[in-house]
């Protein structure tokens, strides 16, 4: 039943930085999104690189104090 399998997208280098910072802050993705009014789907898009989310990319990078090397 291949048609039921979901494609998994690997985590991008930026995604790993985001996850590391959230762990340092002892915060989960949902809490971070709720606190900063970022849609959870957009943070997921950033972590997995499935969509260019320029607006939220800048916001997340600034909030977490990480570098965004493309």
PQR file of N, CA, C, O and H, with PARSE charges and radii, in Angstrom:
ATOM      1  N   UNK A   1       0.827  -1.192   0.000 -0.4000 1.5000
ATOM      2  CA  UNK A   1       0.000   0.000   0.000 -0.0000 2.0000
ATOM      3  C   UNK A   1       0.869   1.252   0.000  0.5500 1.7000
ATOM      4  O   UNK A   1       0.840   2.054   0.933 -0.5500 1.4000
ATOM      5  N   UNK A   2       1.625   1.391  -1.050 -0.4000 1.5000
ATOM      6  CA  UNK A   2       2.540   2.519  -1.148 -0.0000 2.0000
ATOM      7  C   UNK A   2       1.813   3.859  -1.155  0.5500 1.7000
ATOM      8  O   UNK A   2       2.351   4.846  -0.656 -0.5500 1.4000
ATOM      9  H   UNK A   2       1.649   0.739  -1.808  0.4000 1.0000
ATOM     10  N   UNK A   3       0.619   3.916  -1.701 -0.4000 1.5000
ATOM     11  CA  UNK A   3      -0.091   5.191  -1.785 -0.0000 2.0000
ATOM     12  C   UNK A   3      -0.458   5.752  -0.408  0.5500 1.7000
ATOM     13  O   UNK A   3      -0.768   6.939  -0.306 -0.5500 1.4000
ATOM     14  H   UNK A   3       0.182   3.114  -2.107  0.4000 1.0000
ATOM     15  N   UNK A   4      -0.434   4.954   0.631 -0.4000 1.5000
ATOM     16  CA  UNK A   4      -0.748   5.428   1.969 -0.0000 2.0000
ATOM     17  C   UNK A   4       0.477   5.940   2.721  0.5500 1.7000
ATOM     18  O   UNK A   4       0.353   6.613   3.744 -0.5500 1.4000
ATOM     19  H   UNK A   4      -0.182   3.990   0.548  0.4000 1.0000
ATOM     20  N   UNK A   5       1.663   5.614   2.200 -0.4000 1.5000
ATOM     21  CA  UNK A   5       2.880   6.030   2.891 -0.0000 2.0000
ATOM     22  C   UNK A   5       3.096   7.518   2.690  0.5500 1.7000
ATOM     23  O   UNK A   5       2.932   8.034   1.585 -0.5500 1.4000
ATOM     24  H   UNK A   5       1.763   5.067   1.368  0.4000 1.0000
ATOM     25  N   UNK A   6       3.462   8.197   3.750 -0.4000 1.5000
ATOM     26  CA  UNK A   6       3.776   9.616   3.669 -0.0000 2.0000
ATOM     27  C   UNK A   6       5.260   9.775   3.384  0.5500 1.7000
ATOM     28  O   UNK A   6       6.089   9.010   3.877 -0.5500 1.4000
ATOM     29  H   UNK A   6       3.595   7.777   4.648  0.4000 1.0000
ATOM     30  N   UNK A   7       5.576  10.766   2.590 -0.4000 1.5000
ATOM     31  CA  UNK A   7       6.977  11.061   2.352 -0.0000 2.0000
ATOM     32  C   UNK A   7       7.516  11.817   3.554  0.5500 1.7000
ATOM     33  O   UNK A   7       6.924  12.802   3.994 -0.5500 1.4000
ATOM     34  H   UNK A   7       4.902  11.387   2.189  0.4000 1.0000
ATOM     35  N   UNK A   8       8.625  11.358   4.075 -0.4000 1.5000
ATOM     36  CA  UNK A   8       9.250  12.056   5.190 -0.0000 2.0000
ATOM     37  C   UNK A   8      10.323  12.966   4.646  0.5500 1.7000
ATOM     38  O   UNK A   8      11.136  12.561   3.816 -0.5500 1.4000
ATOM     39  H   UNK A   8       9.106  10.557   3.717  0.4000 1.0000
ATOM     40  N   UNK A   9      10.322  14.189   5.114 -0.4000 1.5000
ATOM     41  CA  UNK A   9      11.339  15.144   4.708 -0.0000 2.0000
ATOM     42  C   UNK A   9      12.378  15.219   5.817  0.5500 1.7000
ATOM     43  O   UNK A   9      12.031  15.361   6.989 -0.5500 1.4000
ATOM     44  H   UNK A   9       9.662  14.518   5.789  0.4000 1.0000
ATOM     45  N   UNK A  10      13.650  15.124   5.450 -0.4000 1.5000
ATOM     46  CA  UNK A  10      14.694  15.209   6.471 -0.0000 2.0000
ATOM     47  C   UNK A  10      14.760  16.603   7.070  0.5500 1.7000
ATOM     48  O   UNK A  10      14.289  17.572   6.475 -0.5500 1.4000
ATOM     49  H   UNK A  10      13.933  15.009   4.498  0.4000 1.0000
ATOM     50  N   UNK A  11      15.339  16.690   8.230 -0.4000 1.5000
ATOM     51  CA  UNK A  11      15.489  17.975   8.902 -0.0000 2.0000
ATOM     52  C   UNK A  11      16.678  18.707   8.280  0.5500 1.7000
ATOM     53  O   UNK A  11      17.742  18.124   8.074 -0.5500 1.4000
ATOM     54  H   UNK A  11      15.723  15.903   8.713  0.4000 1.0000
ATOM     55  N   UNK A  12      16.482  19.976   7.989 -0.4000 1.5000
ATOM     56  CA  UNK A  12      17.520  20.796   7.375 -0.0000 2.0000
ATOM     57  C   UNK A  12      18.531  21.253   8.437  0.5500 1.7000
ATOM     58  O   UNK A  12      18.258  21.161   9.634 -0.5500 1.4000
ATOM     59  H   UNK A  12      15.617  20.449   8.156  0.4000 1.0000
ATOM     60  N   UNK A  13      19.693  21.742   7.998 -0.4000 1.5000
ATOM     61  CA  UNK A  13      20.655  22.289   8.976 -0.0000 2.0000
ATOM     62  C   UNK A  13      20.038  23.392   9.837  0.5500 1.7000
ATOM     63  O   UNK A  13      20.286  23.452  11.041 -0.5500 1.4000
ATOM     64  H   UNK A  13      19.914  21.816   7.025  0.4000 1.0000
ATOM     65  N   UNK A  14      19.233  24.268   9.219 -0.4000 1.5000
ATOM     66  CA  UNK A  14      18.551  25.305  10.001 -0.0000 2.0000
ATOM     67  C   UNK A  14      17.566  24.665  10.973  0.5500 1.7000
ATOM     68  O   UNK A  14      17.419  25.125  12.105 -0.5500 1.4000
ATOM     69  H   UNK A  14      19.032  24.219   8.240  0.4000 1.0000
ATOM     70  N   UNK A  15      16.903  23.622  10.539 -0.4000 1.5000
ATOM     71  CA  UNK A  15      15.957  22.910  11.398 -0.0000 2.0000
ATOM     72  C   UNK A  15      16.626  22.364  12.644  0.5500 1.7000
ATOM     73  O   UNK A  15      16.062  22.429  13.736 -0.5500 1.4000
ATOM     74  H   UNK A  15      17.023  23.248   9.619  0.4000 1.0000
ATOM     75  N   UNK A  16      17.846  21.818  12.485 -0.4000 1.5000
ATOM     76  CA  UNK A  16      18.584  21.303  13.645 -0.0000 2.0000
ATOM     77  C   UNK A  16      18.953  22.433  14.600  0.5500 1.7000
ATOM     78  O   UNK A  16      18.913  22.261  15.818 -0.5500 1.4000
ATOM     79  H   UNK A  16      18.304  21.765  11.598  0.4000 1.0000
ATOM     80  N   UNK A  17      19.315  23.603  14.039 -0.4000 1.5000
ATOM     81  CA  UNK A  17      19.641  24.754  14.899 -0.0000 2.0000
ATOM     82  C   UNK A  17      18.413  25.191  15.695  0.5500 1.7000
ATOM     83  O   UNK A  17      18.507  25.500  16.883 -0.5500 1.4000
ATOM     84  H   UNK A  17      19.347  23.744  13.049  0.4000 1.0000
ATOM     85  N   UNK A  18      17.268  25.212  15.027 -0.4000 1.5000
ATOM     86  CA  UNK A  18      16.020  25.592  15.697 -0.0000 2.0000
ATOM     87  C   UNK A  18      15.730  24.613  16.828  0.5500 1.7000
ATOM     88  O   UNK A  18      15.419  25.026  17.945 -0.5500 1.4000
ATOM     89  H   UNK A  18      17.191  24.961  14.062  0.4000 1.0000
ATOM     90  N   UNK A  19      15.827  23.335  16.546 -0.4000 1.5000
ATOM     91  CA  UNK A  19      15.559  22.316  17.566 -0.0000 2.0000
ATOM     92  C   UNK A  19      16.534  22.424  18.737  0.5500 1.7000
ATOM     93  O   UNK A  19      16.127  22.295  19.892 -0.5500 1.4000
ATOM     94  H   UNK A  19      16.080  23.000  15.638  0.4000 1.0000
ATOM     95  N   UNK A  20      17.810  22.659  18.452 -0.4000 1.5000
ATOM     96  CA  UNK A  20      18.813  22.812  19.518 -0.0000 2.0000
ATOM     97  C   UNK A  20      18.471  23.982  20.427  0.5500 1.7000
ATOM     98  O   UNK A  20      18.519  23.865  21.652 -0.5500 1.4000
ATOM     99  H   UNK A  20      18.140  22.763  17.514  0.4000 1.0000
ATOM    100  N   UNK A  21      18.122  25.121  19.813 -0.4000 1.5000
ATOM    101  CA  UNK A  21      17.793  26.313  20.614 -0.0000 2.0000
ATOM    102  C   UNK A  21      16.548  26.097  21.464  0.5500 1.7000
ATOM    103  O   UNK A  21      16.489  26.540  22.611 -0.5500 1.4000
ATOM    104  H   UNK A  21      18.083  25.216  18.818  0.4000 1.0000
ATOM    105  N   UNK A  22      15.571  25.427  20.911 -0.4000 1.5000
ATOM    106  CA  UNK A  22      14.353  25.159  21.675 -0.0000 2.0000
ATOM    107  C   UNK A  22      14.654  24.241  22.857  0.5500 1.7000
ATOM    108  O   UNK A  22      14.085  24.405  23.936 -0.5500 1.4000
ATOM    109  H   UNK A  22      15.619  25.066  19.979  0.4000 1.0000
ATOM    110  N   UNK A  23      15.549  23.276  22.653 -0.4000 1.5000
ATOM    111  CA  UNK A  23      15.946  22.388  23.755 -0.0000 2.0000
ATOM    112  C   UNK A  23      16.673  23.195  24.823  0.5500 1.7000
ATOM    113  O   UNK A  23      16.414  23.026  26.015 -0.5500 1.4000
ATOM    114  H   UNK A  23      16.012  23.143  21.777  0.4000 1.0000
ATOM    115  N   UNK A  24      17.593  24.082  24.397 -0.4000 1.5000
ATOM    116  CA  UNK A  24      18.319  24.936  25.354 -0.0000 2.0000
ATOM    117  C   UNK A  24      17.344  25.761  26.181  0.5500 1.7000
ATOM    118  O   UNK A  24      17.541  25.953  27.381 -0.5500 1.4000
ATOM    119  H   UNK A  24      17.803  24.220  23.429  0.4000 1.0000
ATOM    120  N   UNK A  25      16.296  26.245  25.537 -0.4000 1.5000
ATOM    121  CA  UNK A  25      15.294  27.069  26.223 -0.0000 2.0000
ATOM    122  C   UNK A  25      14.254  26.217  26.950  0.5500 1.7000
ATOM    123  O   UNK A  25      13.340  26.750  27.579 -0.5500 1.4000
ATOM    124  H   UNK A  25      16.135  26.089  24.562  0.4000 1.0000
ATOM    125  N   UNK A  26      14.395  24.899  26.860 -0.4000 1.5000
ATOM    126  CA  UNK A  26      13.456  23.952  27.462 -0.0000 2.0000
ATOM    127  C   UNK A  26      12.018  24.276  27.044  0.5500 1.7000
ATOM    128  O   UNK A  26      11.115  24.417  27.869 -0.5500 1.4000
ATOM    129  H   UNK A  26      15.137  24.467  26.348  0.4000 1.0000
ATOM    130  N   UNK A  27      11.852  24.386  25.724 -0.4000 1.5000
ATOM    131  CA  UNK A  27      10.565  24.771  25.172 -0.0000 2.0000
ATOM    132  C   UNK A  27      10.237  23.850  23.996  0.5500 1.7000
ATOM    133  O   UNK A  27      11.117  23.500  23.210 -0.5500 1.4000
ATOM    134  H   UNK A  27      12.586  24.271  25.054  0.4000 1.0000
ATOM    135  N   UNK A  28       8.980  23.464  23.885 -0.4000 1.5000
ATOM    136  CA  UNK A  28       8.599  22.663  22.724 -0.0000 2.0000
ATOM    137  C   UNK A  28       8.142  23.585  21.598  0.5500 1.7000
ATOM    138  O   UNK A  28       7.926  24.780  21.800 -0.5500 1.4000
ATOM    139  H   UNK A  28       8.265  23.748  24.524  0.4000 1.0000
ATOM    140  N   UNK A  29       8.001  23.007  20.413 -0.4000 1.5000
ATOM    141  CA  UNK A  29       7.657  23.799  19.243 -0.0000 2.0000
ATOM    142  C   UNK A  29       6.310  24.494  19.395  0.5500 1.7000
ATOM    143  O   UNK A  29       6.164  25.655  19.014 -0.5500 1.4000
ATOM    144  H   UNK A  29       8.177  22.036  20.249  0.4000 1.0000
ATOM    145  N   UNK A  30       5.344  23.805  19.940 -0.4000 1.5000
ATOM    146  CA  UNK A  30       3.997  24.384  20.091 -0.0000 2.0000
ATOM    147  C   UNK A  30       4.016  25.603  20.997  0.5500 1.7000
ATOM    148  O   UNK A  30       3.410  26.627  20.684 -0.5500 1.4000
ATOM    149  H   UNK A  30       5.462  22.862  20.250  0.4000 1.0000
ATOM    150  N   UNK A  31       4.713  25.492  22.120 -0.4000 1.5000
ATOM    151  CA  UNK A  31       4.797  26.614  23.052 -0.0000 2.0000
ATOM    152  C   UNK A  31       5.486  27.807  22.395  0.5500 1.7000
ATOM    153  O   UNK A  31       5.020  28.940  22.509 -0.5500 1.4000
ATOM    154  H   UNK A  31       5.206  24.660  22.374  0.4000 1.0000
ATOM    155  N   UNK A  32       6.594  27.547  21.709 -0.4000 1.5000
ATOM    156  CA  UNK A  32       7.318  28.604  21.008 -0.0000 2.0000
ATOM    157  C   UNK A  32       6.409  29.302  19.998  0.5500 1.7000
ATOM    158  O   UNK A  32       6.376  30.530  19.927 -0.5500 1.4000
ATOM    159  H   UNK A  32       6.973  26.626  21.617  0.4000 1.0000
ATOM    160  N   UNK A  33       5.684  28.522  19.231 -0.4000 1.5000
ATOM    161  CA  UNK A  33       4.778  29.085  18.231 -0.0000 2.0000
ATOM    162  C   UNK A  33       3.662  29.899  18.871  0.5500 1.7000
ATOM    163  O   UNK A  33       3.346  30.995  18.409 -0.5500 1.4000
ATOM    164  H   UNK A  33       5.711  27.524  19.289  0.4000 1.0000
ATOM    165  N   UNK A  34       3.072  29.371  19.925 -0.4000 1.5000
ATOM    166  CA  UNK A  34       1.993  30.084  20.614 -0.0000 2.0000
ATOM    167  C   UNK A  34       2.479  31.410  21.189  0.5500 1.7000
ATOM    168  O   UNK A  34       1.794  32.426  21.078 -0.5500 1.4000
ATOM    169  H   UNK A  34       3.329  28.481  20.301  0.4000 1.0000
ATOM    170  N   UNK A  35       3.657  31.400  21.800 -0.4000 1.5000
ATOM    171  CA  UNK A  35       4.205  32.611  22.426 -0.0000 2.0000
ATOM    172  C   UNK A  35       4.527  33.694  21.401  0.5500 1.7000
ATOM    173  O   UNK A  35       4.437  34.885  21.700 -0.5500 1.4000
ATOM    174  H   UNK A  35       4.213  30.574  21.890  0.4000 1.0000
ATOM    175  N   UNK A  36       4.904  33.277  20.186 -0.4000 1.5000
ATOM    176  CA  UNK A  36       5.373  34.240  19.189 -0.0000 2.0000
ATOM    177  C   UNK A  36       4.428  34.398  18.002  0.5500 1.7000
ATOM    178  O   UNK A  36       4.781  35.004  16.990 -0.5500 1.4000
ATOM    179  H   UNK A  36       4.978  32.310  19.943  0.4000 1.0000
ATOM    180  N   UNK A  37       3.222  33.847  18.138 -0.4000 1.5000
ATOM    181  CA  UNK A  37       2.190  33.953  17.101 -0.0000 2.0000
ATOM    182  C   UNK A  37       2.702  33.506  15.731  0.5500 1.7000
ATOM    183  O   UNK A  37       2.515  34.183  14.721 -0.5500 1.4000
ATOM    184  H   UNK A  37       2.935  33.355  18.960  0.4000 1.0000
ATOM    185  N   UNK A  38       3.352  32.345  15.736 -0.4000 1.5000
ATOM    186  CA  UNK A  38       3.848  31.730  14.507 -0.0000 2.0000
ATOM    187  C   UNK A  38       3.028  30.457  14.289  0.5500 1.7000
ATOM    188  O   UNK A  38       2.925  29.631  15.196 -0.5500 1.4000
ATOM    189  H   UNK A  38       3.505  31.796  16.557  0.4000 1.0000
ATOM    190  N   UNK A  39       2.447  30.287  13.107 -0.4000 1.5000
ATOM    191  CA  UNK A  39       1.702  29.046  12.855 -0.0000 2.0000
ATOM    192  C   UNK A  39       2.635  27.839  12.980  0.5500 1.7000
ATOM    193  O   UNK A  39       3.743  27.843  12.443 -0.5500 1.4000
ATOM    194  H   UNK A  39       2.531  30.958  12.370  0.4000 1.0000
ATOM    195  N   UNK A  40       2.185  26.822  13.681 -0.4000 1.5000
ATOM    196  CA  UNK A  40       3.006  25.622  13.889 -0.0000 2.0000
ATOM    197  C   UNK A  40       3.406  24.991  12.554  0.5500 1.7000
ATOM    198  O   UNK A  40       4.495  24.432  12.428 -0.5500 1.4000
ATOM    199  H   UNK A  40       1.285  26.818  14.117  0.4000 1.0000
ATOM    200  N   UNK A  41       2.531  25.083  11.575 -0.4000 1.5000
ATOM    201  CA  UNK A  41       2.848  24.501  10.263 -0.0000 2.0000
ATOM    202  C   UNK A  41       4.025  25.222   9.611  0.5500 1.7000
ATOM    203  O   UNK A  41       4.825  24.599   8.912 -0.5500 1.4000
ATOM    204  H   UNK A  41       1.646  25.537  11.678  0.4000 1.0000
ATOM    205  N   UNK A  42       4.134  26.530   9.836 -0.4000 1.5000
ATOM    206  CA  UNK A  42       5.245  27.289   9.249 -0.0000 2.0000
ATOM    207  C   UNK A  42       6.569  26.921   9.923  0.5500 1.7000
ATOM    208  O   UNK A  42       7.599  26.837   9.253 -0.5500 1.4000
ATOM    209  H   UNK A  42       3.485  27.036  10.403  0.4000 1.0000
ATOM    210  N   UNK A  43       6.552  26.704  11.218 -0.4000 1.5000
ATOM    211  CA  UNK A  43       7.779  26.290  11.898 -0.0000 2.0000
ATOM    212  C   UNK A  43       8.194  24.914  11.389  0.5500 1.7000
ATOM    213  O   UNK A  43       9.378  24.663  11.162 -0.5500 1.4000
ATOM    214  H   UNK A  43       5.715  26.772  11.762  0.4000 1.0000
ATOM    215  N   UNK A  44       7.241  24.042  11.212 -0.4000 1.5000
ATOM    216  CA  UNK A  44       7.526  22.722  10.667 -0.0000 2.0000
ATOM    217  C   UNK A  44       8.098  22.837   9.253  0.5500 1.7000
ATOM    218  O   UNK A  44       9.031  22.115   8.902 -0.5500 1.4000
ATOM    219  H   UNK A  44       6.279  24.245  11.395  0.4000 1.0000
ATOM    220  N   UNK A  45       7.542  23.743   8.438 -0.4000 1.5000
ATOM    221  CA  UNK A  45       8.065  23.973   7.090 -0.0000 2.0000
ATOM    222  C   UNK A  45       9.517  24.414   7.141  0.5500 1.7000
ATOM    223  O   UNK A  45      10.329  23.985   6.321 -0.5500 1.4000
ATOM    224  H   UNK A  45       6.783  24.329   8.723  0.4000 1.0000
ATOM    225  N   UNK A  46       9.846  25.262   8.094 -0.4000 1.5000
ATOM    226  CA  UNK A  46      11.229  25.721   8.250 -0.0000 2.0000
ATOM    227  C   UNK A  46      12.149  24.576   8.650  0.5500 1.7000
ATOM    228  O   UNK A  46      13.241  24.429   8.102 -0.5500 1.4000
ATOM    229  H   UNK A  46       9.187  25.610   8.760  0.4000 1.0000
ATOM    230  N   UNK A  47      11.714  23.784   9.587 -0.4000 1.5000
ATOM    231  CA  UNK A  47      12.540  22.688  10.102 -0.0000 2.0000
ATOM    232  C   UNK A  47      12.817  21.646   9.019  0.5500 1.7000
ATOM    233  O   UNK A  47      13.913  21.091   8.947 -0.5500 1.4000
ATOM    234  H   UNK A  47      10.827  23.904  10.032  0.4000 1.0000
ATOM    235  N   UNK A  48      11.822  21.388   8.183 -0.4000 1.5000
ATOM    236  CA  UNK A  48      11.963  20.352   7.160 -0.0000 2.0000
ATOM    237  C   UNK A  48      12.260  20.894   5.760  0.5500 1.7000
ATOM    238  O   UNK A  48      12.499  20.123   4.831 -0.5500 1.4000
ATOM    239  H   UNK A  48      10.932  21.840   8.240  0.4000 1.0000
ATOM    240  N   UNK A  49      12.243  22.214   5.613 -0.4000 1.5000
ATOM    241  CA  UNK A  49      12.559  22.812   4.316 -0.0000 2.0000
ATOM    242  C   UNK A  49      11.534  22.529   3.237  0.5500 1.7000
ATOM    243  O   UNK A  49      11.870  22.487   2.053 -0.5500 1.4000
ATOM    244  H   UNK A  49      12.049  22.840   6.368  0.4000 1.0000
ATOM    245  N   UNK A  50      10.292  22.335   3.633 -0.4000 1.5000
ATOM    246  CA  UNK A  50       9.260  21.989   2.656 -0.0000 2.0000
ATOM    247  C   UNK A  50       8.618  23.206   1.996  0.5500 1.7000
ATOM    248  O   UNK A  50       7.872  23.068   1.027 -0.5500 1.4000
ATOM    249  H   UNK A  50      10.019  22.369   4.594  0.4000 1.0000
ATOM    250  N   UNK A  51       8.905  24.389   2.515 -0.4000 1.5000
ATOM    251  CA  UNK A  51       8.312  25.597   1.956 -0.0000 2.0000
ATOM    252  C   UNK A  51       9.179  26.782   2.341  0.5500 1.7000
ATOM    253  O   UNK A  51       9.734  26.824   3.439 -0.5500 1.4000
ATOM    254  H   UNK A  51       9.511  24.501   3.302  0.4000 1.0000
ATOM    255  N   UNK A  52       9.294  27.743   1.440 -0.4000 1.5000
ATOM    256  CA  UNK A  52      10.060  28.947   1.768 -0.0000 2.0000
ATOM    257  C   UNK A  52       9.144  29.862   2.567  0.5500 1.7000
ATOM    258  O   UNK A  52       8.148  30.367   2.049 -0.5500 1.4000
ATOM    259  H   UNK A  52       8.843  27.710   0.548  0.4000 1.0000
ATOM    260  N   UNK A  53       9.479  30.062   3.787 -0.4000 1.5000
ATOM    261  CA  UNK A  53       8.663  30.913   4.660 -0.0000 2.0000
ATOM    262  C   UNK A  53       9.527  32.090   5.098  0.5500 1.7000
ATOM    263  O   UNK A  53       9.947  32.178   6.252 -0.5500 1.4000
ATOM    264  H   UNK A  53      10.288  29.652   4.207  0.4000 1.0000
ATOM    265  N   UNK A  54       9.783  32.994   4.152 -0.4000 1.5000
ATOM    266  CA  UNK A  54      10.724  34.095   4.380 -0.0000 2.0000
ATOM    267  C   UNK A  54      10.380  34.924   5.608  0.5500 1.7000
ATOM    268  O   UNK A  54      11.247  35.224   6.429 -0.5500 1.4000
ATOM    269  H   UNK A  54       9.442  32.923   3.214  0.4000 1.0000
ATOM    270  N   UNK A  55       9.115  35.290   5.726 -0.4000 1.5000
ATOM    271  CA  UNK A  55       8.695  36.139   6.848 -0.0000 2.0000
ATOM    272  C   UNK A  55       8.974  35.450   8.185  0.5500 1.7000
ATOM    273  O   UNK A  55       9.583  36.034   9.082 -0.5500 1.4000
ATOM    274  H   UNK A  55       8.411  35.046   5.059  0.4000 1.0000
ATOM    275  N   UNK A  56       8.523  34.214   8.304 -0.4000 1.5000
ATOM    276  CA  UNK A  56       8.692  33.506   9.567 -0.0000 2.0000
ATOM    277  C   UNK A  56      10.132  33.067   9.773  0.5500 1.7000
ATOM    278  O   UNK A  56      10.590  32.951  10.910 -0.5500 1.4000
ATOM    279  H   UNK A  56       8.029  33.740   7.576  0.4000 1.0000
ATOM    280  N   UNK A  57      10.841  32.824   8.696 -0.4000 1.5000
ATOM    281  CA  UNK A  57      12.253  32.445   8.793 -0.0000 2.0000
ATOM    282  C   UNK A  57      13.030  33.544   9.500  0.5500 1.7000
ATOM    283  O   UNK A  57      13.780  33.277  10.439 -0.5500 1.4000
ATOM    284  H   UNK A  57      10.469  32.917   7.772  0.4000 1.0000
ATOM    285  N   UNK A  58      12.847  34.789   9.045 -0.4000 1.5000
ATOM    286  CA  UNK A  58      13.533  35.932   9.668 -0.0000 2.0000
ATOM    287  C   UNK A  58      13.139  36.068  11.133  0.5500 1.7000
ATOM    288  O   UNK A  58      13.987  36.319  11.989 -0.5500 1.4000
ATOM    289  H   UNK A  58      12.238  35.006   8.283  0.4000 1.0000
ATOM    290  N   UNK A  59      11.876  35.904  11.412 -0.4000 1.5000
ATOM    291  CA  UNK A  59      11.361  36.051  12.774 -0.0000 2.0000
ATOM    292  C   UNK A  59      11.939  34.977  13.702  0.5500 1.7000
ATOM    293  O   UNK A  59      12.392  35.289  14.803 -0.5500 1.4000
ATOM    294  H   UNK A  59      11.187  35.700  10.717  0.4000 1.0000
ATOM    295  N   UNK A  60      11.925  33.729  13.266 -0.4000 1.5000
ATOM    296  CA  UNK A  60      12.423  32.616  14.085 -0.0000 2.0000
ATOM    297  C   UNK A  60      13.920  32.771  14.332  0.5500 1.7000
ATOM    298  O   UNK A  60      14.389  32.597  15.456 -0.5500 1.4000
ATOM    299  H   UNK A  60      11.557  33.475  12.371  0.4000 1.0000
ATOM    300  N   UNK A  61      14.666  33.099  13.282 -0.4000 1.5000
ATOM    301  CA  UNK A  61      16.113  33.278  13.396 -0.0000 2.0000
ATOM    302  C   UNK A  61      16.419  34.385  14.413  0.5500 1.7000
ATOM    303  O   UNK A  61      17.301  34.226  15.257 -0.5500 1.4000
ATOM    304  H   UNK A  61      14.285  33.241  12.369  0.4000 1.0000
ATOM    305  N   UNK A  62      15.698  35.493  14.332 -0.4000 1.5000
ATOM    306  CA  UNK A  62      15.916  36.614  15.250 -0.0000 2.0000
ATOM    307  C   UNK A  62      15.533  36.232  16.686  0.5500 1.7000
ATOM    308  O   UNK A  62      16.278  36.523  17.622 -0.5500 1.4000
ATOM    309  H   UNK A  62      14.982  35.622  13.646  0.4000 1.0000
ATOM    310  N   UNK A  63      14.387  35.588  16.860 -0.4000 1.5000
ATOM    311  CA  UNK A  63      13.917  35.232  18.191 -0.0000 2.0000
ATOM    312  C   UNK A  63      14.854  34.233  18.895  0.5500 1.7000
ATOM    313  O   UNK A  63      15.066  34.302  20.106 -0.5500 1.4000
ATOM    314  H   UNK A  63      13.782  35.352  16.099  0.4000 1.0000
ATOM    315  N   UNK A  64      15.398  33.316  18.109 -0.4000 1.5000
ATOM    316  CA  UNK A  64      16.257  32.281  18.712 -0.0000 2.0000
ATOM    317  C   UNK A  64      17.739  32.663  18.699  0.5500 1.7000
ATOM    318  O   UNK A  64      18.562  31.992  19.323 -0.5500 1.4000
ATOM    319  H   UNK A  64      15.226  33.260  17.125  0.4000 1.0000
ATOM    320  N   UNK A  65      18.075  33.738  17.993 -0.4000 1.5000
ATOM    321  CA  UNK A  65      19.458  34.193  17.958 -0.0000 2.0000
ATOM    322  C   UNK A  65      20.375  33.207  17.241  0.5500 1.7000
ATOM    323  O   UNK A  65      21.484  32.936  17.703 -0.5500 1.4000
ATOM    324  H   UNK A  65      17.408  34.284  17.486  0.4000 1.0000
ATOM    325  N   UNK A  66      19.916  32.674  16.119 -0.4000 1.5000
ATOM    326  CA  UNK A  66      20.727  31.733  15.361 -0.0000 2.0000
ATOM    327  C   UNK A  66      21.105  32.349  14.012  0.5500 1.7000
ATOM    328  O   UNK A  66      20.485  33.312  13.560 -0.5500 1.4000
ATOM    329  H   UNK A  66      19.015  32.894  15.744  0.4000 1.0000
ATOM    330  N   UNK A  67      22.121  31.784  13.386 -0.4000 1.5000
ATOM    331  CA  UNK A  67      22.527  32.265  12.075 -0.0000 2.0000
ATOM    332  C   UNK A  67      21.785  31.481  11.001  0.5500 1.7000
ATOM    333  O   UNK A  67      21.523  30.287  11.147 -0.5500 1.4000
ATOM    334  H   UNK A  67      22.625  31.001  13.753  0.4000 1.0000
ATOM    335  N   UNK A  68      21.461  32.163   9.945 -0.4000 1.5000
ATOM    336  CA  UNK A  68      20.709  31.560   8.845 -0.0000 2.0000
ATOM    337  C   UNK A  68      21.609  31.492   7.621  0.5500 1.7000
ATOM    338  O   UNK A  68      21.648  32.418   6.811 -0.5500 1.4000
ATOM    339  H   UNK A  68      21.673  33.133   9.827  0.4000 1.0000
ATOM    340  N   UNK A  69      22.319  30.402   7.502 -0.4000 1.5000
ATOM    341  CA  UNK A  69      23.202  30.206   6.350 -0.0000 2.0000
ATOM    342  C   UNK A  69      22.449  29.391   5.320  0.5500 1.7000
ATOM    343  O   UNK A  69      22.096  28.238   5.568 -0.5500 1.4000
ATOM    344  H   UNK A  69      22.287  29.650   8.161  0.4000 1.0000
ATOM    345  N   UNK A  70      22.204  29.983   4.173 -0.4000 1.5000
ATOM    346  CA  UNK A  70      21.431  29.296   3.125 -0.0000 2.0000
ATOM    347  C   UNK A  70      22.343  28.527   2.224  0.5500 1.7000
ATOM    348  O   UNK A  70      21.881  27.884   1.282 -0.5500 1.4000
ATOM    349  H   UNK A  70      22.491  30.920   3.972  0.4000 1.0000
TER
END
